[in-house]
Amino acid sequence: MGQCLSAEQAPPGQKAHTGARSAQYIADDGGDRAVVEGLSEAYRVIKLLGSGAEGNTWLVQDVKTSIEWAVKLIRLPLPSRFVQAIFREIKLQSELGEGHHNIITPEEVILTNHYLGLVMEYAPGGSLTHYITHKFKECRGVGLLVPEDEARYLFKQIVAAVDYCHRHHVVHRDLKLDNTLLSGHNPPYIKLCDFGFARGWGEDSHFTTVIGTPDYMSPQITAAKAQGKALYDGTKADVWAMGVLLCVVLIGKFPFEGDSVSTMGVNDPMKKVWVQQNKTTWSQNALLRDQLPYLSPEATDLLDRMFELDEKKRIDIKGIMAHPWYNTPMRPHFEDALTKLGMEQEAVEKKVAAGAYRSKQRDQAISNLIKLSASEEFRQKATEPITAETVFQIWTRVSLRTVQDSYPVFNKQSLRACMAAHRVSMTSTSQYGLHAGGGPGALNPHPRPMPVHENAVQA
């Protein structure tokens, strides 16, 4: 869904929200009533985490368990062009997130009368953007931002997560600081997020779509502006982006930042990066001159291999894992944390091998639900003016974290049942929910949602 946010993160170019706006203050705004009141059956809204092109991400707390989650809300009606992309992202992240501890795990999909929402694991440690900014201030831009073993501790987790994606034939295509979050552990665990640009592949991992963030793009992608086309190996593009991440974590600068002279007259950000990539090697970039002497020869060699212009010669993940720098011992607390994480991951991968976390029935239910949220019937309902009498409620919830025995069937008949029930609730003094067990349109007079598998409308 194109965005994931954590405690201290905000989208590029936008001011971060500090959380000073309380739920009461938020509710005073007519537009936000649909958020606060619409989620109140299941979640207490704490604060706005950030805003993106598709919607806003909020920090919420489960009213029953007090667990905090991040929920991305997309305002309805949902444009039809978003349907396939949103479904693909939810499907990929559902399968990958529960299968790897270094990937953000989605919890559930919710549908209110004004929003489609994705409830996700919350990363309280913030993003690598915040982490790097803090470290840069500490060292005042002199020397390495962090010791190499600390960078190695973080980098090995990123590599493990991306390797897991590649082994399941998925490329991320937007690896960057903002999409790399940190857990609340000490030392923190890495949590990759935002699979909006991710794609699966069959026999061939080559792609032609120009997508990503310019500073992290491989030369095969940045060349599209100059050559008019792109053809690249998605796995090698992810390797290049991981090299950029490692470089920034170590020295606080992007490897292909262009000076004002070499990029004079070039206004396009992607073309600027392409000019610098083809002008010189990263280690000869004058803007990095002061920091490079602090890098070990092994770190420099690994980055050289990751920044190989020819993607056929560029090191792959297997090669990264075998590299001397990658295997240099770390301080005991980093080694112990990775050992513990590795043992937990090994147990999870046994479940994955047994077919856990995949469900065609769940995928079909989510696909149908997203399609309905873009339907003309829903469009008419979602665009009705919000007034003082408007009743906000969760219409249905579908679990993503654990595969259920059965899933609801969403179609136009069940949508009409939802709307009929909503009309009844608007004229009643009680808040009604929808109960699948009673058939289409059956009502359940409970102030809180029923369990996920019972709370959805069935055809």
NORMO-V953939 format. One record per residue. N is the residue number from 1. RES is the residue in three letters. PHI is phi in radians with two decimals (none if undefined). D_LAST is the distance of its C-alpha to the last C-alpha in Angstrom with 1 decimal. Layout:
n=N res=RES phi=PHI d_last=D_LAST
n=N res=RES phi=PHI d_last=D_LAST
This chain:
n=1 res=MET phi=none d_last=27.2
n=2 res=GLY phi=1.38 d_last=30.9
n=3 res=GLN phi=-2.89 d_last=32.3
n=4 res=CYS phi=-2.53 d_last=33.0
n=5 res=LEU phi=-2.34 d_last=35.4
n=6 res=SER phi=-2.25 d_last=37.3
n=7 res=ALA phi=-1.00 d_last=39.8
n=8 res=GLU phi=-1.91 d_last=42.5
n=9 res=GLN phi=-1.71 d_last=40.9
n=10 res=ALA phi=-2.42 d_last=40.4
n=11 res=PRO phi=-1.05 d_last=39.6
n=12 res=PRO phi=-0.96 d_last=42.8
n=13 res=GLY phi=1.44 d_last=44.7
n=14 res=GLN phi=-2.12 d_last=43.0
n=15 res=LYS phi=-1.31 d_last=44.4
n=16 res=ALA phi=-1.24 d_last=42.9
n=17 res=HIS phi=-1.56 d_last=41.6
n=18 res=THR phi=-1.50 d_last=43.5
n=19 res=GLY phi=1.61 d_last=41.0
n=20 res=ALA phi=-1.19 d_last=43.3
n=21 res=ARG phi=-1.31 d_last=40.7
n=22 res=SER phi=-1.38 d_last=39.2
n=23 res=ALA phi=-1.08 d_last=35.7
n=24 res=GLN phi=-1.12 d_last=37.5
n=25 res=TYR phi=-1.18 d_last=39.2
n=26 res=ILE phi=-1.03 d_last=36.1
n=27 res=ALA phi=-1.15 d_last=34.3
n=28 res=ASP phi=-1.21 d_last=37.1
n=29 res=ASP phi=-1.50 d_last=36.0
n=30 res=GLY phi=-0.97 d_last=33.5
n=31 res=GLY phi=-1.15 d_last=31.6
n=32 res=ASP phi=-1.47 d_last=31.4
n=33 res=ARG phi=-1.02 d_last=30.1
n=34 res=ALA phi=-1.12 d_last=26.6
n=35 res=VAL phi=-1.43 d_last=27.3
n=36 res=VAL phi=-1.10 d_last=29.1
n=37 res=GLU phi=-1.33 d_last=27.1
n=38 res=GLY phi=-1.17 d_last=23.8
n=39 res=LEU phi=-1.70 d_last=24.2
n=40 res=SER phi=-1.08 d_last=26.2
n=41 res=GLU phi=-1.10 d_last=23.6
n=42 res=ALA phi=-2.11 d_last=23.9
n=43 res=TYR phi=-2.37 d_last=26.9
n=44 res=ARG phi=-1.71 d_last=30.3
n=45 res=VAL phi=-1.34 d_last=31.4
n=46 res=ILE phi=-1.69 d_last=34.9
n=47 res=LYS phi=-2.87 d_last=36.0
n=48 res=LEU phi=-1.43 d_last=35.3
n=49 res=LEU phi=-1.51 d_last=36.1
n=50 res=GLY phi=3.07 d_last=36.3
n=51 res=SER phi=-2.22 d_last=35.0
n=52 res=GLY phi=-2.42 d_last=34.2
n=53 res=ALA phi=-1.12 d_last=33.3
n=54 res=GLU phi=-1.54 d_last=29.5
n=55 res=GLY phi=3.02 d_last=29.5
n=56 res=ASN phi=-1.90 d_last=31.0
n=57 res=THR phi=-2.02 d_last=31.0
n=58 res=TRP phi=-2.08 d_last=31.5
n=59 res=LEU phi=-1.57 d_last=32.8
n=60 res=VAL phi=-2.27 d_last=30.7
n=61 res=GLN phi=-2.23 d_last=31.1
n=62 res=ASP phi=-1.08 d_last=28.4
n=63 res=VAL phi=-1.22 d_last=29.1
n=64 res=LYS phi=-1.65 d_last=28.8
n=65 res=THR phi=-1.77 d_last=30.6
n=66 res=SER phi=1.18 d_last=32.7
n=67 res=ILE phi=-1.26 d_last=32.0
n=68 res=GLU phi=-1.60 d_last=32.5
n=69 res=TRP phi=-2.34 d_last=30.1
n=70 res=ALA phi=-1.82 d_last=30.2
n=71 res=VAL phi=-2.16 d_last=27.2
n=72 res=LYS phi=-1.63 d_last=27.1
n=73 res=LEU phi=-1.97 d_last=25.4
n=74 res=ILE phi=-1.87 d_last=24.8
n=75 res=ARG phi=-1.15 d_last=24.9
n=76 res=LEU phi=-1.59 d_last=22.2
n=77 res=PRO phi=-1.29 d_last=21.7
n=78 res=LEU phi=-1.38 d_last=21.7
n=79 res=PRO phi=-1.04 d_last=24.0
n=80 res=SER phi=-1.06 d_last=22.5
n=81 res=ARG phi=-1.22 d_last=25.5
n=82 res=PHE phi=-1.53 d_last=24.5
n=83 res=VAL phi=-0.98 d_last=21.0
n=84 res=GLN phi=-1.17 d_last=22.4
n=85 res=ALA phi=-1.14 d_last=25.1
n=86 res=ILE phi=-1.18 d_last=23.1
n=87 res=PHE phi=-1.08 d_last=20.7
n=88 res=ARG phi=-1.08 d_last=23.8
n=89 res=GLU phi=-1.12 d_last=25.5
n=90 res=ILE phi=-1.11 d_last=22.9
n=91 res=LYS phi=-1.10 d_last=22.4
n=92 res=LEU phi=-1.10 d_last=26.2
n=93 res=GLN phi=-1.25 d_last=27.0
n=94 res=SER phi=-1.13 d_last=24.4
n=95 res=GLU phi=-1.29 d_last=26.0
n=96 res=LEU phi=-1.42 d_last=29.6
n=97 res=GLY phi=-1.09 d_last=29.7
n=98 res=GLU phi=-1.30 d_last=28.9
n=99 res=GLY phi=-1.61 d_last=31.3
n=100 res=HIS phi=-2.56 d_last=34.3
n=101 res=HIS phi=-1.22 d_last=35.9
n=102 res=ASN phi=-1.73 d_last=37.3
n=103 res=ILE phi=-2.19 d_last=34.0
n=104 res=ILE phi=-1.00 d_last=32.0
n=105 res=THR phi=-1.76 d_last=28.8
n=106 res=PRO phi=-1.33 d_last=25.6
n=107 res=GLU phi=-1.72 d_last=23.9
n=108 res=GLU phi=-2.84 d_last=20.4
n=109 res=VAL phi=-1.84 d_last=18.5
n=110 res=ILE phi=-2.16 d_last=17.9
n=111 res=LEU phi=-2.24 d_last=16.5
n=112 res=THR phi=-1.86 d_last=18.4
n=113 res=ASN phi=-1.31 d_last=18.7
n=114 res=HIS phi=-2.32 d_last=21.7
n=115 res=TYR phi=-2.46 d_last=21.5
n=116 res=LEU phi=-1.84 d_last=19.9
n=117 res=GLY phi=-2.23 d_last=21.8
n=118 res=LEU phi=-2.03 d_last=22.9
n=119 res=VAL phi=-1.56 d_last=24.6
n=120 res=MET phi=-2.29 d_last=27.4
n=121 res=GLU phi=-0.94 d_last=30.4
n=122 res=TYR phi=-1.73 d_last=33.3
n=123 res=ALA phi=-1.85 d_last=36.7
n=124 res=PRO phi=-1.27 d_last=39.4
n=125 res=GLY phi=-1.39 d_last=42.3
n=126 res=GLY phi=1.48 d_last=41.7
n=127 res=SER phi=-1.76 d_last=42.0
n=128 res=LEU phi=-1.12 d_last=44.8
n=129 res=THR phi=-1.03 d_last=45.8
n=130 res=HIS phi=-1.12 d_last=46.7
n=131 res=TYR phi=-1.04 d_last=48.3
n=132 res=ILE phi=-1.17 d_last=50.5
n=133 res=THR phi=-1.05 d_last=51.5
n=134 res=HIS phi=-1.11 d_last=52.6
n=135 res=LYS phi=-1.16 d_last=54.6
n=136 res=PHE phi=-1.12 d_last=56.2
n=137 res=LYS phi=-1.16 d_last=57.5
n=138 res=GLU phi=-1.12 d_last=58.8
n=139 res=CYS phi=-1.61 d_last=60.8
n=140 res=ARG phi=1.01 d_last=61.6
n=141 res=GLY phi=1.29 d_last=60.8
n=142 res=VAL phi=-1.89 d_last=63.6
n=143 res=GLY phi=1.32 d_last=63.1
n=144 res=LEU phi=-1.39 d_last=59.8
n=145 res=LEU phi=-1.18 d_last=57.0
n=146 res=VAL phi=-2.39 d_last=56.3
n=147 res=PRO phi=-1.02 d_last=58.2
n=148 res=GLU phi=-1.07 d_last=57.1
n=149 res=ASP phi=-1.25 d_last=55.8
n=150 res=GLU phi=-1.21 d_last=53.4
n=151 res=ALA phi=-1.10 d_last=52.2
n=152 res=ARG phi=-1.12 d_last=51.9
n=153 res=TYR phi=-1.01 d_last=49.8
n=154 res=LEU phi=-1.24 d_last=47.2
n=155 res=PHE phi=-1.12 d_last=47.5
n=156 res=LYS phi=-1.08 d_last=47.0
n=157 res=GLN phi=-1.26 d_last=43.6
n=158 res=ILE phi=-1.08 d_last=42.6
n=159 res=VAL phi=-1.07 d_last=43.8
n=160 res=ALA phi=-1.07 d_last=41.9
n=161 res=ALA phi=-1.17 d_last=38.6
n=162 res=VAL phi=-1.19 d_last=39.2
n=163 res=ASP phi=-1.05 d_last=40.3
n=164 res=TYR phi=-1.08 d_last=37.1
n=165 res=CYS phi=-1.06 d_last=35.2
n=166 res=HIS phi=-1.14 d_last=37.5
n=167 res=ARG phi=-1.14 d_last=37.3
n=168 res=HIS phi=-1.80 d_last=33.6
n=169 res=HIS phi=1.01 d_last=34.3
n=170 res=VAL phi=-2.28 d_last=33.3
n=171 res=VAL phi=-1.86 d_last=35.9
n=172 res=HIS phi=-1.42 d_last=35.7
n=173 res=ARG phi=1.22 d_last=37.8
n=174 res=ASP phi=-2.61 d_last=38.3
n=175 res=LEU phi=-1.22 d_last=40.2
n=176 res=LYS phi=-2.90 d_last=42.3
n=177 res=LEU phi=-0.98 d_last=43.5
n=178 res=ASP phi=-1.16 d_last=40.8
n=179 res=ASN phi=-1.73 d_last=38.1
n=180 res=THR phi=-2.10 d_last=40.0
n=181 res=LEU phi=-1.80 d_last=39.5
n=182 res=LEU phi=-2.17 d_last=41.3
n=183 res=SER phi=-1.35 d_last=40.1
n=184 res=GLY phi=-1.57 d_last=42.0
n=185 res=HIS phi=-1.22 d_last=43.9
n=186 res=ASN phi=-2.27 d_last=47.7
n=187 res=PRO phi=-1.25 d_last=48.2
n=188 res=PRO phi=-1.25 d_last=44.9
n=189 res=TYR phi=-1.61 d_last=42.2
n=190 res=ILE phi=-1.32 d_last=41.1
n=191 res=LYS phi=-2.36 d_last=37.4
n=192 res=LEU phi=-1.30 d_last=36.4
n=193 res=CYS phi=-2.47 d_last=33.7
n=194 res=ASP phi=1.04 d_last=32.3
n=195 res=PHE phi=-1.78 d_last=30.8
n=196 res=GLY phi=-1.14 d_last=30.1
n=197 res=PHE phi=-1.76 d_last=32.8
n=198 res=ALA phi=-1.19 d_last=32.2
n=199 res=ARG phi=-2.50 d_last=31.5
n=200 res=GLY phi=-1.62 d_last=31.2
n=201 res=TRP phi=-2.50 d_last=33.5
n=202 res=GLY phi=-1.67 d_last=34.1
n=203 res=GLU phi=-1.51 d_last=37.7
n=204 res=ASP phi=-2.18 d_last=39.2
n=205 res=SER phi=-1.65 d_last=39.0
n=206 res=HIS phi=-1.56 d_last=40.6
n=207 res=PHE phi=-2.35 d_last=39.0
n=208 res=THR phi=-2.11 d_last=40.2
n=209 res=THR phi=-1.26 d_last=38.3
n=210 res=VAL phi=-1.47 d_last=40.7
n=211 res=ILE phi=-2.65 d_last=38.8
n=212 res=GLY phi=2.21 d_last=39.8
n=213 res=THR phi=-2.02 d_last=42.6
n=214 res=PRO phi=-0.80 d_last=46.0
n=215 res=ASP phi=-1.07 d_last=48.1
n=216 res=TYR phi=-1.85 d_last=46.0
n=217 res=MET phi=-1.31 d_last=45.7
n=218 res=SER phi=-1.28 d_last=47.6
n=219 res=PRO phi=-1.08 d_last=50.2
n=220 res=GLN phi=-1.16 d_last=48.2
n=221 res=ILE phi=-1.57 d_last=45.7
n=222 res=THR phi=-1.13 d_last=48.2
n=223 res=ALA phi=-1.19 d_last=50.2
n=224 res=ALA phi=-1.06 d_last=47.5
n=225 res=LYS phi=-1.18 d_last=49.1
n=226 res=ALA phi=-1.53 d_last=52.5
n=227 res=GLN phi=-1.73 d_last=51.5
n=228 res=GLY phi=1.43 d_last=48.6
n=229 res=LYS phi=-2.75 d_last=46.3
n=230 res=ALA phi=-2.41 d_last=45.0
n=231 res=LEU phi=-2.56 d_last=44.4
n=232 res=TYR phi=-2.55 d_last=44.2
n=233 res=ASP phi=-1.45 d_last=43.2
n=234 res=GLY phi=-1.05 d_last=40.4
n=235 res=THR phi=-1.19 d_last=41.6
n=236 res=LYS phi=-1.29 d_last=45.2
n=237 res=ALA phi=-1.17 d_last=43.9
n=238 res=ASP phi=-1.13 d_last=42.4
n=239 res=VAL phi=-1.08 d_last=45.7
n=240 res=TRP phi=-1.01 d_last=47.6
n=241 res=ALA phi=-1.10 d_last=45.3
n=242 res=MET phi=-1.14 d_last=45.9
n=243 res=GLY phi=-1.10 d_last=49.6
n=244 res=VAL phi=-1.09 d_last=49.4
n=245 res=LEU phi=-1.02 d_last=47.7
n=246 res=LEU phi=-1.09 d_last=50.4
n=247 res=CYS phi=-1.05 d_last=53.2
n=248 res=VAL phi=-1.20 d_last=52.0
n=249 res=VAL phi=-1.08 d_last=51.6
n=250 res=LEU phi=-1.35 d_last=55.1
n=251 res=ILE phi=-2.09 d_last=57.0
n=252 res=GLY phi=1.35 d_last=54.8
n=253 res=LYS phi=-2.36 d_last=55.1
n=254 res=PHE phi=-1.38 d_last=53.2
n=255 res=PRO phi=-1.13 d_last=55.0
n=256 res=PHE phi=-2.10 d_last=55.0
n=257 res=GLU phi=-1.15 d_last=55.7
n=258 res=GLY phi=-1.67 d_last=57.9
n=259 res=ASP phi=-1.30 d_last=61.1
n=260 res=SER phi=-1.13 d_last=61.8
n=261 res=VAL phi=-1.33 d_last=64.4
n=262 res=SER phi=-1.20 d_last=62.5
n=263 res=THR phi=-1.94 d_last=59.5
n=264 res=MET phi=-1.06 d_last=61.5
n=265 res=GLY phi=1.48 d_last=60.1
n=266 res=VAL phi=-1.78 d_last=56.7
n=267 res=ASN phi=-1.70 d_last=54.0
n=268 res=ASP phi=-1.32 d_last=50.8
n=269 res=PRO phi=-1.00 d_last=49.8
n=270 res=MET phi=-1.20 d_last=48.6
n=271 res=LYS phi=-1.21 d_last=51.8
n=272 res=LYS phi=-1.04 d_last=53.9
n=273 res=VAL phi=-1.13 d_last=52.5
n=274 res=TRP phi=-1.07 d_last=53.1
n=275 res=VAL phi=-1.05 d_last=56.7
n=276 res=GLN phi=-1.20 d_last=57.4
n=277 res=GLN phi=-1.07 d_last=55.8
n=278 res=ASN phi=-1.67 d_last=58.1
n=279 res=LYS phi=-1.42 d_last=61.1
n=280 res=THR phi=-2.79 d_last=61.7
n=281 res=THR phi=-1.30 d_last=60.3
n=282 res=TRP phi=-1.05 d_last=58.5
n=283 res=SER phi=-1.31 d_last=61.5
n=284 res=GLN phi=-1.78 d_last=63.9
n=285 res=ASN phi=-1.21 d_last=62.0
n=286 res=ALA phi=-1.06 d_last=64.6
n=287 res=LEU phi=-1.26 d_last=62.1
n=288 res=LEU phi=-1.78 d_last=61.5
n=289 res=ARG phi=-0.95 d_last=65.2
n=290 res=ASP phi=-1.25 d_last=65.8
n=291 res=GLN phi=-1.57 d_last=62.9
n=292 res=LEU phi=-1.04 d_last=63.2
n=293 res=PRO phi=-1.07 d_last=66.3
n=294 res=TYR phi=-1.43 d_last=64.4
n=295 res=LEU phi=-1.36 d_last=62.0
n=296 res=SER phi=-1.25 d_last=62.9
n=297 res=PRO phi=-1.01 d_last=63.8
n=298 res=GLU phi=-1.18 d_last=60.8
n=299 res=ALA phi=-1.14 d_last=58.3
n=300 res=THR phi=-1.08 d_last=59.9
n=301 res=ASP phi=-1.13 d_last=59.7
n=302 res=LEU phi=-1.09 d_last=56.0
n=303 res=LEU phi=-1.14 d_last=55.3
n=304 res=ASP phi=-0.98 d_last=57.5
n=305 res=ARG phi=-1.26 d_last=55.4
n=306 res=MET phi=-1.32 d_last=52.1
n=307 res=PHE phi=-1.76 d_last=53.6
n=308 res=GLU phi=-1.16 d_last=54.8
n=309 res=LEU phi=-1.07 d_last=54.4
n=310 res=ASP phi=-1.38 d_last=53.8
n=311 res=GLU phi=-1.15 d_last=50.4
n=312 res=LYS phi=-1.22 d_last=51.5
n=313 res=LYS phi=-1.65 d_last=54.2
n=314 res=ARG phi=-1.13 d_last=52.1
n=315 res=ILE phi=-1.05 d_last=51.6
n=316 res=ASP phi=-1.80 d_last=48.2
n=317 res=ILE phi=-1.12 d_last=46.4
n=318 res=LYS phi=-1.05 d_last=48.2
n=319 res=GLY phi=-1.18 d_last=51.5
n=320 res=ILE phi=-1.06 d_last=50.7
n=321 res=MET phi=-1.16 d_last=50.1
n=322 res=ALA phi=-1.65 d_last=53.4
n=323 res=HIS phi=-1.24 d_last=55.4
n=324 res=PRO phi=-0.97 d_last=58.2
n=325 res=TRP phi=-1.08 d_last=57.1
n=326 res=TYR phi=-1.06 d_last=53.6
n=327 res=ASN phi=-1.76 d_last=55.2
n=328 res=THR phi=-1.21 d_last=57.9
n=329 res=PRO phi=-1.02 d_last=57.7
n=330 res=MET phi=-1.98 d_last=56.5
n=331 res=ARG phi=-1.08 d_last=57.5
n=332 res=PRO phi=-0.92 d_last=56.4
n=333 res=HIS phi=-1.20 d_last=53.7
n=334 res=PHE phi=-1.29 d_last=51.9
n=335 res=GLU phi=-1.07 d_last=52.4
n=336 res=ASP phi=-1.11 d_last=51.1
n=337 res=ALA phi=-1.13 d_last=48.0
n=338 res=LEU phi=-1.21 d_last=47.2
n=339 res=THR phi=-1.10 d_last=48.0
n=340 res=LYS phi=-1.09 d_last=45.6
n=341 res=LEU phi=-1.09 d_last=42.8
n=342 res=GLY phi=-1.11 d_last=43.5
n=343 res=MET phi=-1.15 d_last=43.2
n=344 res=GLU phi=-1.13 d_last=39.8
n=345 res=GLN phi=-1.17 d_last=38.6
n=346 res=GLU phi=-1.06 d_last=39.9
n=347 res=ALA phi=-1.15 d_last=37.7
n=348 res=VAL phi=-1.16 d_last=34.6
n=349 res=GLU phi=-1.17 d_last=35.4
n=350 res=LYS phi=-1.15 d_last=35.6
n=351 res=LYS phi=-1.19 d_last=32.0
n=352 res=VAL phi=-1.07 d_last=31.1
n=353 res=ALA phi=-1.09 d_last=33.1
n=354 res=ALA phi=-1.50 d_last=31.1
n=355 res=GLY phi=1.68 d_last=27.9
n=356 res=ALA phi=-1.20 d_last=26.7
n=357 res=TYR phi=1.30 d_last=24.7
n=358 res=ARG phi=-2.01 d_last=23.0
n=359 res=SER phi=-2.68 d_last=19.4
n=360 res=LYS phi=-1.16 d_last=17.8
n=361 res=GLN phi=-1.15 d_last=14.3
n=362 res=ARG phi=-1.10 d_last=15.2
n=363 res=ASP phi=-1.03 d_last=16.6
n=364 res=GLN phi=-1.18 d_last=13.6
n=365 res=ALA phi=-1.08 d_last=11.4
n=366 res=ILE phi=-1.14 d_last=14.4
n=367 res=SER phi=-1.03 d_last=15.0
n=368 res=ASN phi=-1.13 d_last=11.7
n=369 res=LEU phi=-1.10 d_last=12.1
n=370 res=ILE phi=-1.14 d_last=15.7
n=371 res=LYS phi=-1.09 d_last=15.1
n=372 res=LEU phi=-1.13 d_last=13.0
n=373 res=SER phi=-1.19 d_last=15.9
n=374 res=ALA phi=-1.82 d_last=18.2
n=375 res=SER phi=-1.31 d_last=16.5
n=376 res=GLU phi=-1.13 d_last=18.5
n=377 res=GLU phi=-1.04 d_last=16.3
n=378 res=PHE phi=-1.25 d_last=16.6
n=379 res=ARG phi=-1.01 d_last=20.2
n=380 res=GLN phi=-1.11 d_last=21.1
n=381 res=LYS phi=-1.23 d_last=19.8
n=382 res=ALA phi=-1.24 d_last=21.3
n=383 res=THR phi=-1.66 d_last=24.6
n=384 res=GLU phi=-1.14 d_last=25.3
n=385 res=PRO phi=-1.04 d_last=28.6
n=386 res=ILE phi=-1.48 d_last=28.7
n=387 res=THR phi=-2.15 d_last=30.7
n=388 res=ALA phi=-1.12 d_last=32.0
n=389 res=GLU phi=-1.59 d_last=29.3
n=390 res=THR phi=-1.10 d_last=26.4
n=391 res=VAL phi=-1.73 d_last=24.1
n=392 res=PHE phi=-1.84 d_last=23.0
n=393 res=GLN phi=-2.81 d_last=20.3
n=394 res=ILE phi=-1.44 d_last=18.1
n=395 res=TRP phi=-1.47 d_last=14.5
n=396 res=THR phi=-2.82 d_last=13.3
n=397 res=ARG phi=-2.39 d_last=15.3
n=398 res=VAL phi=-2.24 d_last=15.1
n=399 res=SER phi=-1.20 d_last=18.2
n=400 res=LEU phi=-1.94 d_last=20.3
n=401 res=ARG phi=-1.25 d_last=23.4
n=402 res=THR phi=-2.17 d_last=22.4
n=403 res=VAL phi=-1.17 d_last=20.2
n=404 res=GLN phi=-1.57 d_last=17.5
n=405 res=ASP phi=-1.20 d_last=16.8
n=406 res=SER phi=-2.63 d_last=13.1
n=407 res=TYR phi=-2.29 d_last=11.0
n=408 res=PRO phi=-1.18 d_last=7.5
n=409 res=VAL phi=-1.86 d_last=5.6
n=410 res=PHE phi=-1.65 d_last=6.4
n=411 res=ASN phi=-2.64 d_last=6.6
n=412 res=LYS phi=-1.13 d_last=8.5
n=413 res=GLN phi=-1.12 d_last=6.2
n=414 res=SER phi=-1.22 d_last=5.2
n=415 res=LEU phi=-1.13 d_last=8.9
n=416 res=ARG phi=-1.10 d_last=10.2
n=417 res=ALA phi=-1.13 d_last=9.0
n=418 res=CYS phi=-1.02 d_last=10.9
n=419 res=MET phi=-1.18 d_last=13.8
n=420 res=ALA phi=-1.11 d_last=14.1
n=421 res=ALA phi=-1.13 d_last=14.4
n=422 res=HIS phi=-1.13 d_last=16.8
n=423 res=ARG phi=-1.11 d_last=18.9
n=424 res=VAL phi=-1.12 d_last=19.3
n=425 res=SER phi=-1.14 d_last=20.3
n=426 res=MET phi=-1.23 d_last=22.9
n=427 res=THR phi=-1.81 d_last=24.6
n=428 res=SER phi=-1.90 d_last=24.6
n=429 res=THR phi=-1.44 d_last=27.2
n=430 res=SER phi=-1.83 d_last=24.7
n=431 res=GLN phi=-1.62 d_last=22.3
n=432 res=TYR phi=-1.84 d_last=18.8
n=433 res=GLY phi=-2.00 d_last=16.1
n=434 res=LEU phi=-1.78 d_last=12.4
n=435 res=HIS phi=-2.10 d_last=11.7
n=436 res=ALA phi=-1.08 d_last=8.7
n=437 res=GLY phi=-1.09 d_last=10.8
n=438 res=GLY phi=-1.60 d_last=10.8
n=439 res=GLY phi=1.51 d_last=7.3
n=440 res=PRO phi=-1.00 d_last=6.1
n=441 res=GLY phi=1.50 d_last=9.6
n=442 res=ALA phi=-1.17 d_last=11.4
n=443 res=LEU phi=-1.95 d_last=14.4
n=444 res=ASN phi=-2.25 d_last=16.6
n=445 res=PRO phi=-1.35 d_last=20.1
n=446 res=HIS phi=-2.10 d_last=21.3
n=447 res=PRO phi=-1.25 d_last=23.3
n=448 res=ARG phi=-2.02 d_last=22.2
n=449 res=PRO phi=-1.11 d_last=18.9
n=450 res=MET phi=-1.27 d_last=17.6
n=451 res=PRO phi=-0.91 d_last=17.9
n=452 res=VAL phi=-0.88 d_last=16.0
n=453 res=HIS phi=-1.26 d_last=13.7
n=454 res=GLU phi=-1.77 d_last=12.9
n=455 res=ASN phi=-1.55 d_last=13.0
n=456 res=ALA phi=-1.75 d_last=9.9
n=457 res=VAL phi=-1.38 d_last=6.8
n=458 res=GLN phi=-1.91 d_last=3.8
n=459 res=ALA phi=-1.33 d_last=0.0
